[in-house]
Amino acid sequence: MAHMEVHRSVRPNMRPGRQTTNSFLKSILIFTIVISFTVLLVGGYWIFKEMAPRPKEVRSEDGQVLMTKETIIGGQAVFQKYGLMDYGTVLGHGSYMGPDYTAEALKIYTEGMQDYKAKERYHKPFADLTADEKTIIREQVIKEMRKNRYNPVTDVLVLTDAQVYGLEKVRDYYRDVFTNGDGWGLKKGLIKESDMPKSGRAWVADGDQIKQIADFFFWTAWLSSTPRLGDHITYTNNWPYYEDAGNTMSFSAVWWSGASVTILILFIGIILYVFHRYQLSMQEAYAEGKFPVIDLRRQPLTPSQVKAGKYFVVVSALFFVQTMFGALLAHYYTEPDSFFGIKWIHDLLPFNIAKGYHLQLAIFWIATAWLGMGIFIAPLVGGQEPKKQGLLVDLLFWALVVLVAGSMIGQWLGVNGYLGNEWFLFGHQGWEYIELGRVWQIILVVGMLLWLFIVFRGVKRGLKQESDKGGLIHLLFYSAIAVPFFYIFAFFIEPDTNFTMADFWRWWIIHLWVEGIFEVFAVVVIGFLLVQLRLVTKKSTVRALYFQFTILLGSGVIGIGHHYYYNGSPEIWIALGAVFSALEVIPLTLLILEAYEQYKMMRDGGVNFPYKATFWFLISTAIWNLVGAGVFGFLINLPAVSYFEHGQFLTPTHGHAAMMGVYGMFAIAVLLYSLRNIVKPEAWNDKWLKFSCWMLNIGLAGMVLITLLPVGVLQIKEAFEHGYWASRSPSFLQQDVVQNLLLVRFVPDTIFLIGVAALLVFAIKAMFHLRKPTHGEGEELPVANLAEEE
């Protein structure tokens, strides 16, 4: 950045006009946050009150106890313990290799009832009936299924004889599956009684585990096909689509799909008017032809900043390993029980374990890149290096190493049944994206709090000097506080938490923490870096940040509702989720405008602009934000589309484009910004990074457009024509056209891997060419004082 001496002890002058403007924007933002989280929390309470019951007892008509609340909870725990949410899905949430167990159990349950009724009335199986006879039986089964026989006073659910027969069919089916494998990607004998003590179990009830997990799957099938008491649609708003069970799309899904598009068009006009009328973009701080001179050789450097360098090598290494697991997962879709005939690889790393690692490592490397960047910029904000800062940076680094290694070992041991009752504490917690056992979650939060302490020590001086509590430095610190704070909601989930309620909190982590808070942090960091580089004015940046936060949080917080359409939440979430998810497209679109401004700055900097690589990845971030998070996210968030698509390949189409395209690309951008200042200028080579950037973007676009998107389109068509269960069955994935699309994915995957490898080699080489610290602890750094008014 431009080299200049600044006397940091001078208290900034107040500017009434600017204070008034910022106060108004601040008030709007605070009001938006309060309203948004109030709606979310009230909606969460509504979910708690309206979620499907887990009866104290489920009985037959003659009074026989078929299952209990303890065995239903136990079945959910078995599902989690063996990491099955990283293989298939329940209520549409999980992974895409295996079936949706809710839809599969619903089909078996329905067909069992049809057979029972057919034999009772016509003395032959349902398959042997005439078309007219089948119609009569179907109508009888639907009528019987869609009567809710749960008594909230006695907390007892009564099943008819036909339903009991359907339950037994479900139990028999899963007895075979978990004993002999599912003929696709599930190992034989996965669930073993020897993995748990016979009594005194934690979370899992006493008795046969396979029977418990079958009962849990049946319970999800029951709630998905049984109307709420006093209502006309089921607990899952008639999902999954299966006409034989009476599940067809509700009016709300159709109406709110159209309404959300209409409201989106209205708000696009309003927000674009406000954006341009009040010039709420970041304004350039330099005149044409007078781009700031950035001399990296005179850039101040502290010991803690140099120590942050090793974080970025680990980030690159974890990124490479995570990508290799992704390649393994892609291979399993075409050869589900081995790796090019090598069986021991599958035995060691079956799909569910590899998928858990793939997701968890993505969070680890992206978060570590952002943490390392926070460590790097802290002294620049405060203007000096606090005492013992380097020691704390080293301590945090080794804590992260223990976390990554320990959690991965724990997940493997837990899924393989080696941890007994301690599976939840040290093993695989069982929730997709929240695989970490509880002990590892605690270590993660402690690590993030240590990171927050490190950042606070670095920026404390700047916070004291900045009189505006809503100024740029304060915004940076507030967003840093939110990073560990919002992860705390992961502790609200226990193995016995009702699946619907657990999913409510799970999406607080995935959507609000990863997609919301990290995005807020990213927006602040981009603004801070551009101001620090003297490319934009601080005044315009603070105004732009308030505006972006308002529309980002105003749409994104309630927009979490698109995850709640069909997981057992009340119907109101279809309206809330549809409208606010649609509005999330607006802030993502506006970031494209910022990307163009960043491109112009890079162009104005000429050949000597040292941060070209960072800007390449920032521009990539903005493009994927629009395409991956915006376009693909909008497509699957429409309730009418989600009804047929929920849990299919269009979801990872959006997920890959958004997770890697947005958060991954941004993580690489901040990694390269930090390294650019740590590495000796003469050892830097932008050619490696340009090559990596192109490979990553081409590879990601290829895997999304060549495989994930077309398979997703075929899958939603299959669901529409034959029922949702058919689209999630192995027979769909085994079709020639689908297998060919999955096979051809190796081309973009290879291109992507080359880009990752190039980045890893670059990061390793960079560590051999680090600059020496120029300033020690407590010394004034010659950097711009961002606490001053302009």
C-alpha positions, 0 to 999 in steps of 0.5 A: 500500500502507499507508504506514509507516516500517520500520527495515530494519537490524534482524535478524529474531528466530528462531521455532523453531516456525515454522522447524521447520514450514517446514523440514519443508515445505521438505524435502518440496518439495526431495525432490519436486523431486529425485525428479521431475527424476530421473524426467524425466532418466532417462526422457530417457536412455531416450528417447535409447537407444530412439528410432528409428534413422536408418540409415547407409544405407537399401538395397533388397533388391538393395543399391541405396542409397536414402537415407542418414543425411545425407539424412534429417537434411537433410530434417529441416533443410529442414522446419525451414528453411522453417518448415513446423512452423508450417504442418503437423505431423510426428509430430503436433507443429506447426501445424494448417493443413497436414497431418500429414506423417507420417500423410500419408506413411504413407497414400501409402507404404501405398497404394503397397505395396498397389498393388505387391502387387495388380499383382504378384498380380492384375495390376491396381491395388488399387482394382480388386480385389474386397473379398476380394482387397483383404483379402488384399493388406491383410494381406500389406502389414501383415505386410511393413510390420511386420517391422523390417529394420533391422540395428543391427550394420551400421546398415543398413535394408533395404526390400522391393521393395514398400516401395521402390515406396511410397517412390517414391510418397512422393517423387513426391507431395511433388515435386508438392506443393513444386513446385505447392503443396498446393492449400490454404495452401502456396505454389508453389515454396516449396523452391528450390535457389537458396536454398542453395549447391550444396555446403558446406551447413550441415545440409542435405545436398548434392543435391535438397532436395525429395527429402531432405524426402520421405525425412524424411517417409518415415522418420517414416512408417516408424518410425510403422508398424514395431515396435521390435526385439523389441517388438510395437508401433511406435516411436510406440506405433502412432500414427497411427491407420491400420488399413491400416498395422496401426496401432490403439490399444495396450492401454497407452493404454486402461489408463492412461487409466482408471488415471489417472482412478482415481489422480486421484480418490484424490489429490484426496481426499488433497490436499484433506484435507491442505489443509484439515487443516493450513490451507495456504491464505493467511490474511487479515492484517486483521480484519473491517471493518479493511481496510488503508488504501492511499494511492497518493499516498504510495506511494514511487516510484523512477526505475527503477520509473517507467522500467519504465512503457515496458515495459508500453506495449510489452507492450500494443503487442506484444499488439495486433500478436500478436492481429492475426496471430491474426486473419489466421491464423483468416482463412486457414482460410477463404481460405488463399491471400489476405486478402479477395482481396488476394494480396500479403498472403498472399505477404508473410505466408503462414500459416507465417510469420504463425503463427511471429510469432503464437506468438513475439510471445505469448511476447515480450509475456507475458514482457516484462510479467513482466520489467517487473513484476520490475523494479518490485517489486525496490526494494520488496523491498530497501527502496531503489533501487540506483545506476545501476538506471535505466540498466540498466533502459533498457539491457535495454529496448533489448536487448528491442527489438533482440531482437523486431525482429531476430528477426522480420526474421530469421525472415522472411528465413530462411523465404523462403530469403534466409539460405542457410547461416545460416538456423539462426543468424539466421533461423527455427530451425524448431521451433514455439514456439522459432522464434528463430534461435540468435543471437537465442536467445543475446540472449534469454538475455543479456537475461534474465540482465541482468534477473536482475542488475537484480532481484538488485541490488534485492532483495539487501538483503532477501535479506541481512536474511532469515535463513530461506533459504526465506523469501518473499524468497528464494523470489521470487529463486529463482523469478527465477533459474529463469526464465533457467536453464530456457531454457538447454535450448533450446540442447540442440537442433541441426538434426541432433538426432533429431526425438524427442530434439529434441522431448524438449528442446523440451517442456522449454521449452514445458512446463517453462519456460512452463507450469512455471517461469513458473507458479511465478514467478506463484504467488510474485509473487501471494503477495508482492503480497498480503503487501506489500499487507498483505492476507494474513499472511507466515507463511501465505503461505510455508506455502501457497507450499511446499504449492502448489510441491510439488503443482505441481512434483510433478505438472507435471514428470513430467506433461510426459510427455503430450507424449511419448506418440506422438513416438517415445518409449518406451511407459513415457511413456504411463503416466507422462504419463497419471498425472501429467498428470491430477494437474496438475488438482489445483493448478489447481483449488486456485487457484480457492479462492485466487481466491475469497479474492482476490475477498473481499479486493477486496470488503472493500476497498470502492470505494476499493480501488485494485487492482480491475483487477488483481484482475479479471484475477487472478480471470480467470487462476484461472478459465481455469487451471481451465477451459483448463489443467485441464479442456481439458488433462485431456481431451486428455491422456488417452492414449485421447483423445490417440491420435485427437486428437493434433495436432488442433483440441482442442489449440489449444482447450486452448492458447488457453484456457491460454496466453492465459487463464492466462499472458496474463491474469496478465501483464495483472494484473501490468502493471496492478498496476505501472502503478497505482503509476506513474500519477497516481491522478487519471488512472486510469480503471477503467471502461476496464479493466473493459470490456477485461477483459469483452471479453477474457474473452467473446472468448476464451470465444467463440473456444474454445467457438464454433469451436475446441472443436466443430471439434475434436470433429468432427475427432476423430470423423473420425479415429476413423471414417476414420483420422487422416490424413483428419482432417488433410487439407484436405478435412476443413477444407473441409467446409461445417459446418467452414467455417461454424464457422471463419467465425463465429469472426470475432464473438468474435475481433472482441470480443477485438480490441476488448478488446486495443485498449482496453488498448493505448489505456489504456496509451498514455494512462497514459504521459502521466500518470506520477508523479514519483519520490519517492525517489532512489538509495540512499534508504530507502523507507517500505515494509514489511520482509518480511524480518522475522518476524511 
